[in-house]
């Protein structure tokens, strides 16, 4: 599914954001849930890690390849997926969901490479 303005509006509604606002960071786990509810990130789940300190906001991206198999990323820090500066809500959503999607694609590619499976 493409990250169009209509899809971003649907994600914002799922997430409970004012589409006319601005933001620099969002809760990545909740945003991934809202993205899935809007038809994005199929099979992708974000798992927050227990923070080592107050500045450690890391998470894992899991891609469920089937009900019994998941491929998981290395820890990702939230600053790796949040926009580099304050922007409109649709642009922030597009940026974050796009980055999570890129990480998920990398996870699947690595899984395929190491498992010898040809997926996607």
C-alpha positions, 0 to 999 in steps of 0.5 A: 500500500502506498503512503498517500495523503488519504492513507496518512489521514486514516493512520492519523485517525487510528492513532488519534492525531490532528492531521493539521498539526505538527510533530517531531516524534511519535510513539513508534509501537502505537504508530505501527499498530495504527499503520497495520489497522490502516492496511500498512505493515502487514505482519510487522510488529514493533516490540519496545525494549526495556530501556537501559537508561532514560535516553534509551528508547530502542525497539525491535521490528519483527516480521511474521513470515507465517504464524510460526516464524518471525524474523527480527531486527537488531535493536533500533533506536527511535531516533533512527525512525523519527523525522530529523525535524518537526514537520506536519503530521502527514509527513511525520507519519509517512517518514516513520512508517516508511522507515519501519517498512524499510527496516522490515524489508531489510529483516526479510531480505536478511532472513531470506539470505541466511535461510536460503529461502526465496521470499518476496 
